[in-house]
Amino acid sequence: MKKIFLSLAIVLTMVSCSNDDESLEVKQVQDLLTQKEINAKINTSLQETGDFNWMSQDAHTIWSAVNHGDNILTIGYGTSKNNYARSEESINIKDELIDLVKSFEPVSAKGNAELYANEDINVIDIRVTNKETINVLLKDTRVRYIEPSGYNFLESDAQAKSSGSSGCGYSSVALNTNDYRTVSPGARLPWSFDAHNISQAWSYSTGSGVTVAVIDSGLSPEQRWMNQYFNDGYSSGRTVQKYGTFVDSWWAWSNNYDGVNDKCGHGTSMASVATAPRNNDNLPVGVAYNSSLVTYRAVENVVIDDYHEKRGVSEALIALAKRSDVKVISMSIGSPFSIGNVSDAVKYAYSRGKMILAAGGTSTSFTTWYGVIFPASMSETVAVTGVKEGQYSKCDVCHTGSKIDFTVQMQRTNGTDNKVPVLSYYNGQANYVGGSSVATATTAGIAALVWAKHPSWSRNQVLQKMKESADFYPNKHSEFGYGNIDALKAVQ
């Protein structure tokens, strides 16, 4: 479950130190839009435009959402709309904006106003209680955007809460023998790999020398083949590194990072399909079985929704952007609409030559009408979704649209509807995973194969080769992008 911030009443009690402040705050609370009213605006925008932008809303709506989100306001600032990277000039702007906010806030709210300031991108998180503060910031030319980053859209939606769908799972199953074939020295090749000629591509490249990063829910400590046995059989000379940027706390001010271990299962599955070792233990192999791996526990589950997840994903992207060994970043996570600090971090990583692959979207019971989700909707990412075996028909829960770049066959049409075999959360076990998530991680593995074959190439050269190896190139399908990639053709 997502963490639920303290109620507004408790927050107000804590920060109210004078009768005048209390009277003002009580009056303001009476004027707040309800979460239901705010969500209705968000849903209307998503249905009409495919996205939602807080900056298109009036100050009252933003202020209401801030109050429902622990009074946290994220401010993206800079010398221009595109000035997301920190500079000497932007540091001065940051200090000026903090002072500006404090000048409009009640005396009782000033003590701990600054919550967080990123050192690499022009983003600060600050405490705001006064609607006039929002009005002033909306008019300030130094402000690129403001967002109530503590507001949990899905967590505040009763339908979303009751669905219980978060992409998590710990299942282990006996794989159907029709869903894999055995390759030397005794690994199980998922059926979907043959659909994309991945095993044939291994004659040219196995991903050696390339590091794939997976930003997700972390990596299971129990699956030894993704830990101490990562180098085993035909997989050798590579490393696996684990980091964590997710804070497991309802308290926004907390910096109590939750460690590196997967507590959802999703991150382990994605890391597995991209890089699992090729050995003789009768377990599913990954696409780039000789690539190194970096995993980040940046989210609790696949939906980037609460404050700590937004900040965690942003921090992970920035850290990976600074690493010269990381070429490919796989993100099988997302949000129904744009998130400012994550968008800035994506642009930061993109500016440093990283190929960022993002899931186009996998439906839950309450998101069946969503289009391509964020950050796959960004031009800086490579958007991937899943289709059924042998046909251009989207998987039962996959999103499609004009922003999709590639597809992966990940749902069987042999009467079973089985998905892609991967390593399970538990040691030595296997499982099936599906949706645009597994399609994204598979494509990340293919990108690693291409980059390993051409280590001097730029991201754009690798991406161009992938496009040329896909079914629809040089055209782009309105729903499926360039289509399925032929991995063999991509590495030849």
N, C-alpha and C positions, 0 to 999 in steps of 0.2 A: 504494500500500500504506500502511496505517496505520503509524505509528511504533511500534516495540517498545521499551519501557523496558528499562533495564539489568536484568540478572538479579538475583535476590535475593542470590545469593552475592557478586556484585560490590559491591552496595549495602552488605551487611553488612561486607565487608572495608574499605570506605571509612570507615564510621562507627564501627567497633570500635577503641577506643583502649586497652582494658585487657583482661586475661585474663578477669576476672570478667564483663565485658560480652560477650565472645566466647562464653563458656560458656553464658550465659543465652540468647543469640541462637540458638546452635546447637540448644539444647534446644527453643526455641520453634519453630524451623524444622521440627523433626521432628514437631511436633504440628499443623502447618498442614493445612487441607483443601486438596486439589488443585484446580486450576482446573476440572477435569472435574466434581468434586463440587459446586463452587460453581455452575457452569453448570446442573447438573441441578436444583438448587434454584430457580434463576431460571426455567428452562423449565417446571418444575412449576407455579410460581405463575402464569406467563403463560397456561398452558393452563387452569388452574382459575379464575382471576380476571380475566384479561385485562391484568394489570399486575403489577409487582413493586416492593416497597418495602423498602429496606435496613433501615428502622427496625422492620420486623416480624421481622427475623432476630436471632439471638442474637449475643453479643459475639464468640464464637469464629469465626463465619462472617464477620462484618464484618472482624475482625482478619486473618483469612486472606486476604481479598480485598485489604485494604490492603497486606499484604506482597507480594502478586502484582502490585500496582499502584504500585511505586516508593515505597511508604510514605506516599502522599498521602491525607490525610483532609480532606474538606470538611465544615465545620461551619456549619449554618444556626442562628443564634441570635436572641434577641430577648426582649422583655418578655412575649410571649404567642405562641401557635402561629401567629397571623396577623400578627405584627409583622415583616414582611420589609423594610420601608423604614428606612434609617438615621435615627437620632435621637440626641440628646445622651445619653440614658440608655443606648441600645444601644452607643454607643462605649465606655462604661465596662464593659459586659458583655463586649465583645470583648477588651479588655485583661485582664480578670479570667480569661477562659477561656484565653487564651494563657499566662498565668502558671500556671494550673491544669495545662494540658497539660505544660508544662516541668517542673513539680514531680513528675510521674509518669514522665518519660522518663529514660533513662540519661544520665549526664553527657555522653557522647560525642555524643548526638543533639540537644543543646540549642542548639548554636551557630547553626544555620540553621533553627530550628524553623518560623518563620513564612514561608510561601511567598508568600502573596498575600492581600490584604484589599481587598474591594470598597468603594468610597467611597460607594455609593448604596444598596446592599442589604446586609442583615446576613448576610454570608457571608465566611468566611475559609478558606483552604487552609493546612494545617499538617502538618508531618512527625510521624508517629507510628510507633513501633516496639513499644511495650509493650501487651500485651492489657489490662492493668489500666486503662490510659488510656481504652480503649474502654468498659470497664465503668463507669467513673466518669462519662463523658460521657452515657451512656445514661440515667443516673439524675438528671442535672442538669436542673432545671426551666427553666433559661435556654437549653437546647439544643432547638431545634425539630427538627433532624434531623442525622444524621451519615451521610456516604456515602464509600465508597472511590473517589474520583473518578479515580484513576489506573488503576482496573481496567477493562480492555477486554473486555467480554463477547463481542462478535462476533469481535474479533481473536484471542481465546484459543480460539475454537471452530474446530476443524479443518474442519468442513463449511462454515462461513462463509468461511474463508480460501480454500478450494478453489473456491468458487463464482465468485469474481472479479466479482461483481455489485455495483457501487457507484453506478450511475446516470451514470457518466462516458462521454463519447464525443465524438469529433471529426469524425464523418462529415459529408460533403456529398453530396447526391444530387440528381438531376434529378427534380423533382416531377411526379407524374402529373397530367395536365391535368384529370382528373376530380376532383382534390382541392382545387381552387381555382377562383375566377373573377376576372377582372380588373376592378378598379374604378378610377375616375379618381383621380389622373392617370396611372396605370399600375402600380398596386400589386396584389399577389395577395392576395385575401381567402380565408383558409382555409375549407374546407367547414364546419368546426365553428362558425364565426362565424354562418353562415346558420342553422344549427340552433338558435341562441340569439337570432336577430334582432339581432345586434350592429350590422351595417351600417345597419339601419333606425334604430337608436338614435342613430347619429351625427347624424341630423337635429336632435337635441335636445342632445347633449353629446358632446364628444370628449376629455373629461378635463382640459381646460385649467384651470390654477390649483390642481390637486391634485398632490401628490408621492407616488409609489408607491416603497416601499423593498423591495428583494429581499435577504433574508439567505440566502446560498447559497455557492457556490464562487468567486464573483467575476465579473468581466466580461472577456471576451476583448479584448486590445489590438489584435487583428488585424481585427476586424469593424468597419469604419469607420462603418457605419450605426448602430452603438450607441455611437459615440464622436464623432468630428469631424463626421459627417454626421447626427447625431441630430436636428438641425433641418434638414429637407430636404423639399421638396414642400409638402404640406398641413400638415406638422408644423413649428411655429414657436413662438418665445417661451418655450422651456423649457430646462431644464438637465439634465445628467447628471453625477453626482458618484460617485466611487469611493473606498471605504475598505477597510481590512483589519484584522481582529482575530485572525487565525489565526497561531499560531506554528508554524513548520515545524521541529520539533525533537523528538527522542526525550527530550531532557533537560527535565524538568518546570520547572526553575528558569529556563529560557531565556525572555527577552522579545524574541527576535529575530523580530519580526513579518514575515510572508512577503509583504507587499505586497498590492496590490489586484487583480492579474490572475488570471483564471480559468485553472487548470491541470487542469481536469476537463471543462469544456464544458457542464455542467449549469446552472450559474448564468447563462451567456450565453443559453441556450435559454429559461429562465424569464423573464429580463428582456425578451427579444424578444417572447414571446407577450403580455406585459402592455403593452409600450410602444413596440415598433418603429415607425419612422416610416412615414408614408404618402406615397410618392413615385412617380416614374415609372420606376423601375429594375427592375420586374418581380420584386420580392421580397416575401415575406410581411409583412403589416402587423400591428401589435399592436392589442390591444383599445382601449387608451386612448392613441391615437397623439399626443395633445397634452398628456399628463401629463409632469411632470418625473420623473426617476428617480434613486434613490440605491441603490447596490449595496454589499454588504459581503461580502468574502471572509472568512467566519467558519469554514468547514469545508473539509476536503480533498475530501470527496465527500458523498453525500446522507445518510450515516449519522452521527449525532452519537454518537461512541463514545469517542474518546480524550480525555485530560485537556484538551489545548489546544483541542479543538473545543467541549467543554462551556463552557469559559471564554470562547472566542471568540464563541459564540452569545449568551451572557449579556451580554457587553460590547457587542455590536452592538445588542441590544434596548434596553439602557439608554441608549446614545447616541441612538438613534432616538426613544426616549420623550421626550427633552428637546427635540426639534425641533418647533416649532409648525407648520412647513410640511408635515411628514409626517403623512398621514392613514391610509394603508393600508400594512401590513407583510405581505409574502408570504413564507411559509416552506415551500418544497417539500422539506423535510428532516425528519428525525425519528429517534427511538430506539424500540426495542421497549417500553421502560418509562420511568417518570418519572425526571427528573434534577433534583435539588433547586435548584441555582443557576439553571438555565434556567427552571424553574417560577417562581422568585422574580422573575426578570427579565421573564417574560411578565406576571405580575401587576403589576409596576411599570409596564410600558408600557400595560397595560389601564387602570390607574388614571389615566393621563394621556389617556385618550380615544382611543387607537389601535385600529383594527380589525385584528386579527391573524388572517390566514388561514393554515391549516396543512393539509398533505397527510395524508389519512386513512391512507395506506400503499400501497406498491407492492411486490408480492411478489418475492422472489428464490427460488431453489431451496430455501432452508432456512427461509423465513418464510411459507410458503403458509397456515399455520394461524393466523397472527397476526391479531388484530382491529385496531381503529383504534389507531394508534400515537400516541406522545407527540411533540409537544405538542398534536396534534389532539384528543387525549382530554381535554384540559382544558376546563372550562366557559368560560374566558376567551378561547378561540380559536374561530374559525369553521372547522369541519372540512369538507373537500371531497374527493370521490373521483370517479372516472371511470366512465362507462357507455358502452355501445355505441350506435351511431347508431340513432335511431328506436325504442329499446326500453329498458325498465328491466331491463337485464341488465348486471351489473358487467363492466368490461373484464377481459380475460384475467388480468391481474396486479393488479387493484385490490382494496383492502380495503373492506369495508362494515360497518355496524353501527349501533347505536342512537345513537351520538355523532356520526354524520355529519349535517351541516346542509344541504349542497347537492351537486348532481352536475353534471357537464359531459359532454356527448357528445364523446368523443375517440377512439373506435375505429370504423372504418368497418365496415359490414355489406354492402358491395357486392362481396364476394368477395376484396378485397385485404387487409383488416385494417389498412390504413394508418392512421397516427395524425395528429397535427396538424402542418401545415407551419409552420416557424419559420426564423428566420435561423440559419445555421450559425456555428460557431466562427470559420470562415475568411471573409475579406472577400468580400462580394458573393455568397455561396453560401447555399443553403438546406438544410434537413434536416427529418426527422420526429421528433417526440417524443411520448411517451404517458404513461400511468399517472396516478396521482392528482397527480403533480407538475404536469403541464401543466393539469390541471383546476383546481388551486389558483391558479396564476398567471393563468389566464383569468378566474376569479372575482374575483381582485384587481383586474383591469382593469375588470370590470363595476362593482365597488364604486367605483372612481375615477370612472366615468361618472356614477353616481348622485350622488356627493358634489360633483362639479363642477356638476351641475345645481342642487344645493341646498347652496351653500357654507356656509350658516349652520347646517346641521343637525348634530346630534350623531351619534356612532357608532350609538347605538341607533335613531335615526330612520332612518338609512341602511340599517341591517340589517333593520329592520322592513319597509321598502319592498322590499328584495330578497326577503324571505320572501313578502310579498303577491304578488310577481310570479312565484313559482315554482309548479310544477304541483300540488303536494299541499296547499298552504296552504288552510285554517288547520290542517290535520292534518299530522302528521309520520310519514313511513313508517319502519318499524322498521329498514330497511337503508339507505335512500336519503335520509333527512331530508325536507326540503321539495321535493327533486327539482331538475329543471332550471329555471334562471332564464330568463324571457323579458326580455332586456335592453331591448327597446323599451318594454314595459309598465313596467319599472323606472324609466325616465327620463321617462315621460309624466306 
